[in-house]
Amino acid sequence: MSGDEVSETAAPGVRRPIVVTSLNPFAKFARQRRCWDAWAGLGLTVRTANVAAEAERLIAAGIARETILEVAEADSGRALFGKPTPRIAPLLAHLADALPERDILLTNSDIFPATRSADVTDIYLSQAPLAALVREETATYEASAFAARAPYRGGLDTFLIGAARLPAVNAALAQTPGAERMCFGIPGWDYLVGALMLSLGGIIMDAGVLLHESHETTYANVDEFLAYVPAMQALGAAKGPSAAEAAFQFFQRIDHECRMTGAASRLARLKYYRQPTAVTTDGARAATARFLAACPFIAPTVNFAVLAALADDLAAEADMERAINVFTTGAGAQADFRAALAATVFALLCRGEAPPRAPKPGDKRHTQKAAALTQVDSRDDWAERRAVARFYAAERVTHGIHNRAVYDYLILAAENDAERALVAMLNPMTPVAEALPDAA
């Protein structure tokens, strides 16, 4: 593993943690880049660990070569999982050798620091020299709010490791069965590192200022956590014996530890939380105003600035899961059905739309799933209705496909004026940009 020596951007005499992550150049890079820039904007040195092929893609995407810690193939998870993501143990061993006097903040690449200062790390380290930090969940970074707490205690995304304790962490990992398998992006490693930190006198706490945009898990195989169950049992962190039981038991432990450290978490949020903002374009604000004028029933449940920021993002990338999350009010599957319809209308308005096409005979993935969703009369089942609306959103916006059978299903499933109005706006005979009236 290689990488140029770090440069200091913090105040003279202040040696802040070095942020180490692993950027994924193949998926949702803009979101990761925003997090990267936010960490760097705090005056912190930021590094990404990647194999050579990924490093070249990152450089082409604008990441400076000197910020990349190149990972040898043998130190990646390719042989174990078919993915060249960095293995945690070799990475931490390298950091201990290369930066023996520096604290390390190891984090997933989609964690956004909503903080006014890197000084927030002082609060974490004042509790213990090892801290596993719990994120706050949000639809988008802009949609977060100081008063809206949503800690996700089902996982750990960020680990603050004091320089004096990193050798002990590495020594413990070397003696822990299964630790050599731990990789970014593979389930279970965060629980094992969290349990190990607790055994070394560390803490688990809600970070209060670390944000994560909600999305479906990308984990391919949750059974991988089975490899860590013996170690979790040896650490007294879970009794198992199944992966599901052990994971639930450690989730309970995380929840307990966060409650015990709640005062420090609240202090971190009170003192350092900063609302993420985005500079929006005139076009995005105009599209948002037009949408809300056409859909006044949506206005009470959304924030104009959040929608305007989403409008700019949608113009660049059709991330419909993210869009639906913004419109979802959390009021159950019925609200999620309407949210999927609203997000589809909004995305088509923001992106512009060529006339959608019907599924082609070769579109087996599309037609088969559509048939599976609509062949059973499940219009009284809100979960099914939500699934169909989400499917239509992805098909229409991402692939430009209008499936008549799915659309007819949505017409019949709509049960109030607001839902019927949204479905009508999606009529493929009239582009959304023409169906919506201009804002007053």
Number of C-alpha atoms within 10 A of each C-alpha: 17 13 16 11 10 14 11 15 15 15 9 7 7 10 14 21 23 23 21 26 24 23 26 21 19 9 9 13 16 15 17 20 20 16 22 24 14 18 22 16 16 16 15 21 19 20 24 24 26 27 21 16 10 21 24 15 14 21 15 12 13 9 18 12 17 15 20 28 24 21 25 16 17 13 22 26 22 15 11 11 15 9 14 23 25 27 25 23 20 22 19 20 18 17 22 21 10 16 15 14 15 18 24 23 20 21 20 19 23 24 26 26 28 25 23 16 17 18 15 20 16 12 14 24 17 11 15 19 20 29 27 30 27 27 26 24 21 23 21 21 26 20 21 23 14 13 7 11 14 15 22 19 23 15 21 25 22 24 23 24 26 20 19 15 17 23 18 13 22 18 12 16 21 15 11 18 15 18 20 17 19 27 26 23 20 21 21 24 25 21 25 24 21 27 25 22 24 20 15 16 12 20 24 29 27 31 27 28 29 23 27 24 20 16 12 7 8 9 11 11 10 12 14 18 21 20 17 24 27 18 20 25 15 12 16 14 25 23 17 18 13 13 19 14 14 23 25 15 16 24 20 16 17 28 19 15 16 22 14 14 16 16 12 19 21 16 14 22 21 13 13 18 21 17 16 18 14 13 9 17 13 11 13 22 18 15 24 24 19 19 24 19 17 20 17 10 12 17 14 8 11 15 14 14 18 20 26 24 22 26 26 22 21 22 16 12 14 18 17 21 17 20 25 24 21 24 23 22 16 11 8 12 18 16 15 24 25 26 26 29 26 26 24 28 26 27 29 23 24 26 19 14 15 10 13 17 13 14 18 10 8 8 11 11 9 17 18 10 13 19 12 10 19 19 12 9 10 14 18 9 12 17 15 18 24 24 16 24 23 23 18 22 27 18 20 23 23 15 14 18 21 21 19 13 15 19 19 12 19 25 16 11 22 19 11 8 10 16 20 18 16 24 22 16 22 21 13 18 10 13 19 22 20 10 16 18 13 14 13 7
